[in-house]
Amino acid sequence: MTGYNTLLVVLTAVVVVGAMQVLGVILVAAMLVVPVAAASQIARSFRETTYLSVIFGQLSVIGGFAVAIGGELPSGGSIVVVAIAIYLLTVAASGFSVRAISAHG
């Protein structure tokens, strides 16, 4: 199991360093947190949270680039705005329960 942990740490470091070139430090932090927060609102297990967070992250990047190109806006901020919109949609989909707005789930 430690091999998987090492692989996860290395891949996370590579993604963070590469993304800092495109997004910047604060936006990278947002992209690490917001998709996982969105996924945790509707997922029932850790595995489901992992899969959904990857999907939400990819949708954020694709949607953010589309918004940036369409509106001639900076890509980094557009990506995070789309990620936050996805988060708000998942909060609404979860029914505005206490779990949706509490970090203690």
MIKOLSE-686844 format. One record per residue: x, y negated, z of N, C-alpha, C, O, CB in turn. Coordinates in nm, 3 decimals, always signed. Each point is the difference from the previous one (the first is absolute). Glycine has a CB too. Example, Ala and Ser with C-alpha at 12.3 -4.5 7.8 and 13.67 -1.06 7.14 Angstrom:
<pts>
((+1.319,+0.569,+0.780),(-0.089,-0.119,+0.000),(+0.090,-0.120,+0.000),(+0.104,+0.002,+0.066),(-0.293,+0.115,+0.059));
((+0.154,-0.222,-0.197),(+0.082,-0.119,+0.006),(-0.077,-0.109,+0.073),(+0.051,-0.111,+0.017),(+0.067,+0.174,-0.232));
</pts>
This chain:
<pts>
((+0.081,+0.120,+0.000),(-0.081,-0.120,+0.000),(+0.086,-0.127,+0.000),(-0.045,-0.105,-0.047),(-0.134,+0.233,+0.167));
((+0.300,-0.120,-0.069),(+0.084,-0.120,+0.003),(+0.045,-0.041,-0.140),(+0.029,-0.117,-0.024),(+0.049,+0.183,+0.252));
((-0.074,+0.028,-0.320),(+0.034,-0.033,-0.138),(-0.105,-0.092,-0.061),(+0.033,-0.094,-0.072),(+0.086,+0.312,+0.050));
((-0.246,-0.188,+0.051),(-0.108,-0.085,-0.049),(+0.004,-0.139,+0.064),(-0.025,-0.101,-0.066),(-0.114,+0.305,+0.028));
((+0.170,-0.208,+0.165),(+0.010,-0.129,+0.069),(+0.112,-0.084,-0.058),(-0.016,-0.120,-0.021),(-0.073,+0.225,+0.230));
((+0.202,-0.042,-0.235),(+0.113,-0.071,-0.061),(-0.036,-0.051,-0.138),(+0.030,-0.114,-0.035),(+0.129,+0.256,+0.165));
((-0.224,-0.058,-0.209),(-0.044,-0.040,-0.133),(-0.096,-0.118,+0.007),(+0.011,-0.094,-0.078),(+0.019,+0.329,-0.002));
((-0.125,-0.231,+0.174),(-0.095,-0.109,+0.016),(+0.070,-0.130,+0.037),(-0.033,-0.106,-0.054),(-0.140,+0.270,+0.123));
((+0.269,-0.159,+0.021),(+0.073,-0.119,+0.041),(+0.082,-0.057,-0.117),(+0.001,-0.121,-0.022),(+0.010,+0.210,+0.259));
((+0.056,-0.002,-0.310),(+0.082,-0.046,-0.113),(-0.088,-0.062,-0.108),(+0.033,-0.107,-0.052),(+0.137,+0.286,+0.102));
((-0.280,-0.113,-0.085),(-0.088,-0.054,-0.103),(-0.064,-0.132,+0.043),(-0.016,-0.091,-0.081),(-0.029,+0.325,+0.005));
((+0.009,-0.244,+0.203),(-0.056,-0.126,+0.050),(+0.104,-0.112,-0.011),(-0.034,-0.111,-0.040),(-0.116,+0.239,+0.197));
((+0.273,-0.100,-0.122),(+0.105,-0.101,-0.008),(+0.023,-0.043,-0.145),(+0.017,-0.119,-0.027),(+0.091,+0.216,+0.231));
((-0.108,-0.002,-0.296),(+0.020,-0.033,-0.141),(-0.113,-0.088,-0.052),(+0.024,-0.097,-0.071),(+0.099,+0.313,+0.038));
((-0.247,-0.181,+0.069),(-0.115,-0.078,-0.044),(+0.003,-0.141,+0.059),(-0.028,-0.097,-0.070),(-0.106,+0.309,+0.050));
((+0.167,-0.224,+0.148),(+0.004,-0.132,+0.065),(+0.107,-0.088,-0.064),(-0.025,-0.116,-0.030),(-0.056,+0.218,+0.245));
((+0.199,-0.048,-0.236),(+0.108,-0.079,-0.060),(-0.036,-0.041,-0.143),(+0.023,-0.114,-0.040),(+0.145,+0.235,+0.184));
((-0.224,-0.028,-0.220),(-0.040,-0.033,-0.137),(-0.114,-0.100,-0.004),(-0.001,-0.090,-0.085),(+0.075,+0.315,+0.015));
((-0.170,-0.211,+0.159),(-0.116,-0.089,+0.001),(+0.037,-0.140,+0.047),(-0.065,-0.097,-0.040),(-0.081,+0.294,+0.081));
((+0.247,-0.209,+0.043),(+0.039,-0.134,+0.047),(+0.045,-0.088,-0.116),(-0.013,-0.122,+0.005),(+0.080,+0.220,+0.215));
((-0.014,-0.036,-0.324),(+0.041,-0.077,-0.117),(-0.121,-0.060,-0.072),(+0.010,-0.109,-0.056),(+0.191,+0.257,+0.032));
((-0.313,-0.077,+0.025),(-0.119,-0.044,-0.071),(-0.090,-0.086,+0.090),(-0.050,-0.104,-0.044),(+0.062,+0.310,-0.098));
((-0.032,-0.164,+0.265),(-0.101,-0.062,+0.084),(+0.053,-0.094,+0.108),(-0.062,-0.102,+0.029),(-0.070,+0.302,-0.071));
((+0.244,-0.169,+0.100),(+0.048,-0.077,+0.114),(-0.026,+0.076,+0.128),(-0.078,+0.095,+0.002),(+0.038,-0.310,-0.126));
((+0.105,+0.175,+0.231),(-0.003,+0.075,+0.126),(-0.139,+0.006,+0.061),(-0.046,+0.108,+0.037),(+0.282,-0.175,+0.001));
((-0.303,-0.044,-0.026),(-0.131,-0.002,+0.066),(-0.103,+0.075,-0.083),(-0.084,+0.071,+0.056),(+0.140,-0.291,+0.050));
((-0.052,+0.206,-0.236),(-0.095,+0.071,-0.084),(+0.025,+0.150,-0.001),(-0.094,+0.078,-0.011),(+0.074,-0.283,-0.130));
((+0.146,+0.246,+0.153),(+0.030,+0.143,+0.011),(-0.058,+0.055,+0.129),(-0.057,+0.109,+0.001),(+0.268,-0.139,-0.136));
((-0.197,-0.044,+0.243),(-0.059,+0.044,+0.127),(-0.151,+0.016,-0.013),(-0.057,+0.095,+0.052),(+0.242,-0.211,+0.073));
((-0.249,+0.023,-0.193),(-0.145,+0.009,-0.021),(-0.034,+0.122,-0.084),(-0.099,+0.069,+0.028),(+0.080,-0.319,-0.013));
((+0.099,+0.279,-0.116),(-0.030,+0.114,-0.086),(+0.028,+0.133,+0.070),(-0.053,+0.104,-0.041),(+0.107,-0.245,-0.157));
((+0.026,+0.141,+0.302),(+0.021,+0.121,+0.078),(-0.114,+0.023,+0.099),(-0.030,+0.115,+0.034),(+0.276,-0.145,-0.059));
((-0.310,-0.076,+0.071),(-0.100,+0.010,+0.106),(-0.143,+0.003,-0.055),(-0.080,+0.083,+0.044),(+0.237,-0.202,+0.107));
((-0.191,+0.032,-0.243),(-0.139,-0.019,-0.041),(-0.060,+0.126,-0.066),(-0.111,+0.037,+0.038),(+0.160,-0.280,-0.068));
((+0.016,+0.309,-0.065),(-0.062,+0.121,-0.057),(-0.025,+0.110,+0.105),(-0.100,+0.071,-0.007),(+0.212,-0.127,-0.209));
((-0.021,+0.070,+0.310),(-0.019,+0.101,+0.106),(-0.116,-0.040,+0.090),(-0.079,+0.085,+0.041),(+0.324,-0.027,-0.049));
((-0.255,-0.187,+0.040),(-0.112,-0.047,+0.082),(-0.132,+0.023,-0.071),(-0.099,+0.037,+0.063),(+0.248,-0.208,+0.043));
((-0.152,+0.148,-0.237),(-0.122,+0.023,-0.078),(-0.035,+0.148,-0.001),(-0.116,+0.037,+0.020),(+0.168,-0.238,-0.163));
((+0.046,+0.285,+0.121),(-0.025,+0.144,-0.006),(-0.048,+0.054,+0.135),(-0.085,+0.089,+0.005),(+0.258,-0.068,-0.184));
((-0.118,-0.074,+0.286),(-0.038,+0.050,+0.133),(-0.144,-0.034,+0.036),(-0.057,+0.060,+0.091),(+0.295,-0.084,-0.022));
((-0.298,-0.071,-0.140),(-0.139,-0.034,+0.028),(-0.097,+0.108,-0.047),(-0.106,+0.017,+0.059),(+0.168,-0.255,-0.077));
((-0.026,+0.311,-0.088),(-0.095,+0.096,-0.057),(+0.050,+0.143,+0.000),(-0.077,+0.092,-0.030),(-0.007,-0.275,-0.109));
((+0.210,+0.205,+0.169),(+0.057,+0.135,-0.002),(-0.038,+0.076,+0.126),(-0.023,-0.058,+0.106),(+0.213,-0.024,-0.247));
((-0.196,+0.216,+0.127),(-0.035,+0.085,+0.113),(+0.121,+0.076,+0.056),(-0.009,+0.061,+0.107),(-0.219,-0.039,-0.204));
((+0.340,-0.026,+0.026),(+0.118,+0.072,+0.045),(+0.125,-0.076,-0.041),(-0.005,-0.095,-0.079),(-0.118,+0.316,+0.062));
((+0.237,-0.178,+0.072),(+0.126,-0.064,-0.035),(+0.031,+0.020,-0.148),(+0.045,-0.092,-0.067),(+0.038,+0.128,+0.301));
((-0.108,+0.084,-0.284),(+0.027,+0.030,-0.141),(-0.085,-0.089,-0.091),(+0.049,-0.054,-0.098),(+0.008,+0.293,+0.159));
((-0.184,-0.253,-0.027),(-0.089,-0.084,-0.079),(+0.044,-0.146,+0.007),(-0.006,-0.072,-0.100),(-0.184,+0.232,+0.142));
((+0.234,-0.204,+0.075),(+0.051,-0.136,+0.014),(+0.121,-0.022,-0.089),(+0.013,-0.104,-0.064),(-0.098,+0.097,+0.299));
((+0.174,+0.105,-0.239),(+0.120,-0.010,-0.084),(-0.036,-0.012,-0.147),(+0.050,-0.088,-0.071),(+0.076,+0.222,+0.239));
((-0.214,-0.046,-0.214),(-0.040,-0.004,-0.142),(-0.072,-0.130,-0.035),(+0.029,-0.062,-0.102),(-0.047,+0.312,+0.105));
((-0.076,-0.289,+0.082),(-0.075,-0.123,-0.028),(+0.089,-0.124,+0.004),(-0.019,-0.092,-0.079),(-0.184,+0.201,+0.175));
((+0.300,-0.111,-0.005),(+0.087,-0.117,+0.006),(+0.086,-0.012,-0.126),(+0.027,-0.111,-0.045),(-0.023,+0.131,+0.296));
((+0.038,+0.093,-0.307),(+0.074,-0.005,-0.126),(-0.090,-0.051,-0.112),(+0.041,-0.084,-0.080),(+0.105,+0.276,+0.156));
((-0.268,-0.142,-0.081),(-0.094,-0.044,-0.103),(-0.031,-0.149,+0.016),(+0.000,-0.074,-0.098),(-0.101,+0.305,+0.089));
((+0.076,-0.276,+0.132),(-0.030,-0.141,+0.023),(+0.120,-0.089,-0.033),(-0.018,-0.110,-0.052),(-0.143,+0.177,+0.231));
((+0.281,-0.019,-0.150),(+0.120,-0.076,-0.036),(+0.015,-0.014,-0.150),(+0.034,-0.107,-0.051),(+0.074,+0.186,+0.259));
((-0.132,+0.030,-0.280),(+0.010,-0.004,-0.146),(-0.108,-0.091,-0.059),(+0.028,-0.077,-0.092),(+0.068,+0.309,+0.093));
((-0.217,-0.223,+0.051),(-0.107,-0.087,-0.049),(+0.032,-0.147,+0.029),(-0.031,-0.087,-0.081),(-0.135,+0.272,+0.117));
((+0.228,-0.211,+0.077),(+0.038,-0.137,+0.035),(+0.101,-0.056,-0.098),(-0.011,-0.115,-0.044),(-0.034,+0.167,+0.283));
((+0.144,+0.029,-0.274),(+0.104,-0.046,-0.093),(-0.059,-0.023,-0.139),(+0.024,-0.104,-0.061),(+0.150,+0.230,+0.193));
((-0.250,-0.030,-0.181),(-0.059,-0.013,-0.134),(-0.098,-0.117,-0.003),(+0.005,-0.082,-0.092),(+0.021,+0.330,+0.054));
((-0.114,-0.256,+0.137),(-0.096,-0.110,+0.006),(+0.067,-0.135,+0.019),(-0.041,-0.100,-0.060),(-0.125,+0.258,+0.152));
((+0.270,-0.161,-0.008),(+0.073,-0.125,+0.022),(+0.070,-0.050,-0.124),(+0.001,-0.120,-0.028),(+0.029,+0.188,+0.262));
((+0.031,+0.025,-0.308),(+0.063,-0.040,-0.127),(-0.105,-0.051,-0.099),(+0.025,-0.096,-0.071),(+0.158,+0.264,+0.109));
((-0.298,-0.103,-0.042),(-0.107,-0.044,-0.091),(-0.048,-0.140,+0.036),(-0.019,-0.085,-0.087),(-0.052,+0.324,+0.054));
((+0.053,-0.264,+0.162),(-0.042,-0.134,+0.045),(+0.109,-0.102,-0.031),(-0.030,-0.111,-0.045),(-0.111,+0.214,+0.228));
((+0.265,-0.066,-0.158),(+0.112,-0.092,-0.024),(+0.012,-0.036,-0.147),(+0.021,-0.116,-0.035),(+0.098,+0.214,+0.232));
((-0.131,+0.002,-0.283),(+0.011,-0.025,-0.143),(-0.118,-0.081,-0.049),(+0.016,-0.095,-0.078),(+0.113,+0.307,+0.049));
((-0.249,-0.174,+0.074),(-0.121,-0.070,-0.044),(-0.008,-0.143,+0.047),(-0.048,-0.088,-0.072),(-0.064,+0.304,+0.071));
((+0.158,-0.241,+0.122),(-0.010,-0.134,+0.057),(+0.129,-0.078,+0.001),(+0.006,-0.109,+0.057),(-0.186,+0.196,+0.079));
((+0.285,-0.032,-0.199),(+0.132,-0.061,+0.000),(+0.044,-0.038,+0.142),(+0.040,-0.113,+0.027),(-0.083,+0.026,-0.260));
((+0.036,+0.186,+0.322),(+0.034,-0.017,+0.141),(+0.123,+0.084,+0.033),(+0.037,+0.089,-0.076),(-0.279,-0.134,+0.134));
((+0.305,+0.018,+0.055),(+0.113,+0.084,+0.043),(-0.048,+0.143,+0.030),(-0.106,+0.019,+0.059),(+0.222,-0.222,+0.036));
((-0.038,+0.301,-0.136),(-0.043,+0.139,+0.014),(-0.002,+0.047,+0.146),(-0.091,+0.073,+0.040),(+0.183,-0.030,-0.267));
((+0.006,-0.083,+0.306),(+0.009,+0.047,+0.138),(-0.122,-0.033,+0.082),(-0.058,+0.087,+0.064),(+0.301,-0.111,-0.080));
((-0.281,-0.101,+0.016),(-0.117,-0.042,+0.075),(-0.127,+0.062,-0.052),(-0.089,+0.033,+0.078),(+0.203,-0.245,-0.028));
((-0.125,+0.227,-0.181),(-0.120,+0.061,-0.059),(-0.014,+0.145,+0.043),(-0.111,+0.047,+0.026),(+0.130,-0.201,-0.223));
((+0.092,+0.225,+0.205),(-0.004,+0.140,+0.042),(-0.051,+0.010,+0.143),(-0.084,+0.085,+0.030),(+0.275,-0.031,-0.186));
((-0.141,-0.138,+0.244),(-0.042,+0.005,+0.140),(-0.145,-0.043,+0.015),(-0.072,+0.056,+0.083),(+0.307,-0.100,-0.012));
((-0.280,-0.054,-0.148),(-0.141,-0.041,+0.006),(-0.090,+0.115,-0.042),(-0.104,+0.023,+0.062),(+0.169,-0.263,-0.110));
((-0.029,+0.313,-0.055),(-0.078,+0.115,-0.043),(+0.002,+0.108,+0.108),(-0.102,+0.064,+0.025),(+0.154,-0.115,-0.268));
((+0.062,+0.073,+0.306),(+0.010,+0.098,+0.109),(-0.092,-0.038,+0.115),(-0.067,+0.086,+0.057),(+0.304,-0.037,-0.123));
((-0.241,-0.177,+0.100),(-0.088,-0.046,+0.109),(-0.146,+0.015,-0.041),(-0.084,+0.034,+0.084),(+0.261,-0.195,-0.006));
((-0.208,+0.136,-0.204),(-0.138,+0.020,-0.048),(-0.040,+0.147,+0.012),(-0.112,+0.031,+0.039),(+0.138,-0.225,-0.199));
((+0.066,+0.284,+0.127),(-0.028,+0.144,+0.015),(-0.022,+0.033,+0.147),(-0.089,+0.077,+0.034),(+0.227,-0.025,-0.239));
((-0.057,-0.110,+0.292),(-0.018,+0.022,+0.144),(-0.138,-0.046,+0.046),(-0.069,+0.071,+0.073),(+0.316,-0.099,-0.040));
((-0.288,-0.090,-0.076),(-0.131,-0.052,+0.040),(-0.113,+0.089,-0.054),(-0.101,+0.020,+0.068),(+0.196,-0.253,-0.063));
((-0.078,+0.285,-0.126),(-0.100,+0.092,-0.055),(-0.009,+0.128,+0.082),(-0.109,+0.053,+0.022),(+0.151,-0.148,-0.250));
((+0.072,+0.146,+0.273),(-0.002,+0.123,+0.080),(-0.060,-0.025,+0.138),(-0.067,+0.087,+0.056),(+0.267,-0.004,-0.179));
((-0.177,-0.201,+0.178),(-0.065,-0.034,+0.128),(-0.151,-0.004,-0.019),(-0.075,+0.051,+0.083),(+0.278,-0.183,-0.010));
((-0.247,+0.072,-0.182),(-0.144,-0.005,-0.029),(-0.054,+0.141,-0.024),(-0.110,+0.032,+0.045),(+0.137,-0.264,-0.144));
((+0.048,+0.316,+0.028),(-0.044,+0.136,-0.028),(-0.007,+0.085,+0.126),(-0.078,+0.095,+0.008),(+0.179,-0.115,-0.234));
((-0.020,-0.013,+0.324),(-0.001,+0.077,+0.124),(-0.115,-0.040,+0.090),(-0.022,+0.061,+0.105),(+0.269,-0.038,-0.120));
((-0.322,-0.123,-0.025),(-0.120,-0.038,+0.074),(+0.022,-0.101,+0.110),(-0.084,-0.012,+0.090),(+0.002,+0.233,-0.142));
((+0.190,-0.293,+0.048),(+0.029,-0.102,+0.103),(-0.007,+0.058,+0.141),(-0.040,-0.071,+0.093),(-0.050,-0.102,-0.247));
((+0.126,+0.298,+0.171),(-0.004,+0.062,+0.132),(+0.114,-0.053,+0.085),(+0.087,-0.072,-0.048),(-0.193,+0.278,-0.049));
((+0.102,-0.171,+0.223),(+0.107,-0.040,+0.091),(+0.132,+0.057,-0.049),(+0.104,-0.064,+0.013),(-0.265,+0.053,+0.181));
((+0.158,+0.133,-0.249),(+0.121,+0.063,-0.054),(+0.059,-0.084,-0.113),(+0.122,-0.005,-0.016),(-0.212,+0.230,+0.079));
((+0.004,-0.291,-0.142),(+0.047,-0.076,-0.114),(+0.074,-0.126,+0.041),(+0.088,-0.046,-0.072),(-0.278,+0.137,-0.058));
((+0.154,-0.147,+0.244),(+0.062,-0.127,+0.038),(+0.092,+0.014,+0.121),(+0.057,-0.099,+0.045),(-0.255,-0.017,-0.137));
((+0.211,+0.236,+0.145),(+0.086,+0.022,+0.114),(+0.123,+0.079,-0.039),(-0.007,+0.094,-0.079),(-0.192,-0.101,+0.228));
((+0.310,-0.032,-0.094),(+0.125,+0.072,-0.029),(+0.007,+0.130,+0.079),(+0.086,+0.083,-0.025),(+0.028,-0.301,-0.021));
((-0.204,+0.235,+0.142),(+0.004,+0.118,+0.085),(-0.085,+0.114,-0.053),(-0.005,+0.107,+0.061),(+0.045,-0.257,+0.131));
((-0.109,+0.128,-0.308),(-0.073,+0.097,-0.078),(-0.070,+0.107,+0.070),(-0.063,+0.084,-0.064),(+0.217,-0.132,-0.094));
</pts>
